[in-house]
Amino acid sequence: MKRKTKRVQTRQRNLLKGRLFELVITQLLQKAGFEVDRDKIDIPQLTKTKKKLHGRGSTFAPDVVGIYRFPIPFVYPILLIGECKYYSKNIILKR
């Protein structure tokens, strides 16, 4: 049986870390009062399968979709859309 190369093991580890990061963000949104269960979210932008979101330019699959549970008078529902990424190196913002 062949051993997996170090590159493949690192890629799998990074994918797992990214998925764990998505779960942490989902838990934080739930604690903040957002509904993150896509079956309970009813907005016209979500597809019938509830996995993709229609935007202005195209359709994409966000990692996290949350809608604020408590309605605020005279305000549209607050919708939060997130894309979670894991990078092994620090990200530097350029101005």
C-alpha atoms as one frame of an Amber mdcrd trajectory, in Angstrom:
protein
   0.000   0.000   0.000   1.432   3.377  -1.022   1.811   6.132   1.521   0.194
   9.433   0.748   2.555  12.170  -0.202   3.125  15.065   2.168   1.423  17.458
  -0.270  -1.811  15.427  -0.272  -1.806  15.142   3.527  -1.289  18.903   3.876
  -4.121  19.629   1.446  -6.510  17.336   3.321  -5.510  18.923   6.632  -6.120
  22.414   5.222  -9.534  21.392   3.873 -10.463  20.034   7.280  -9.320  23.237
   8.989 -11.406  25.278   6.552 -14.506  23.175   7.237 -13.976  23.491  10.998
 -13.694  27.265  10.569 -17.073  27.263   8.765 -18.638  25.364  11.666 -17.201
  27.808  14.220 -18.561  30.792  12.266 -21.963  29.084  12.027 -22.035  28.535
  15.804 -21.066  32.161  16.457 -23.853  33.403  14.192 -26.391  31.204  15.965
 -25.318  32.614  19.335 -25.638  36.152  17.938 -29.299  35.564  17.027 -29.095
  34.544  13.367 -31.002  31.658  11.822 -28.450  29.648   9.844 -30.466  26.518
   9.014 -31.031  26.857   5.275 -34.253  24.850   5.438 -35.792  27.502   7.712
 -34.516  30.522   5.772 -37.107  31.703   3.274 -35.662  34.286   0.902 -36.195
  34.419  -2.853 -32.464  34.504  -3.632 -31.870  30.909  -2.461 -32.367  28.132
  -5.011 -34.843  25.323  -4.449 -32.106  23.034  -3.186 -31.070  25.804  -0.716
 -27.408  25.372  -1.615 -26.856  28.262  -4.008 -27.605  31.958  -3.893 -28.608
  34.132  -6.842 -26.703  37.397  -6.937 -26.677  40.233  -9.419 -24.077  38.714
 -11.703 -24.254  34.976 -11.144 -25.154  32.125  -8.840 -22.695  31.010  -6.179
 -22.543  28.707  -3.154 -21.737  30.647   0.040 -20.407  28.810   3.075 -22.654
  30.588   5.592 -26.068  32.193   5.126 -27.821  33.715   8.111 -30.915  35.828
   8.605 -31.520  37.755  11.815 -34.345  36.079  13.776 -35.743  39.149  15.500
 -37.476  41.557  13.116 -36.600  45.229  13.480 -39.482  47.622  12.743 -39.283
  49.528   9.436 -36.133  47.644   8.327 -35.700  44.873   5.773 -34.601  41.520
   7.224 -30.884  41.458   7.960 -29.179  38.849   5.761 -25.576  37.837   6.358
 -23.662  35.921   3.686 -20.172  34.582   4.345 -17.386  32.803   2.550 -14.849
  31.127   4.868 -11.284  30.487   3.741  -8.252  28.933   5.373  -4.774  30.029
   4.340  -1.625  28.609   5.857   0.181  31.970   5.554  -0.763  35.343   7.019
  -2.799  37.628   4.802  -1.529  41.183   4.482  -3.869  44.004   3.553  -2.387
  46.499   1.111  -3.576  50.072   1.087
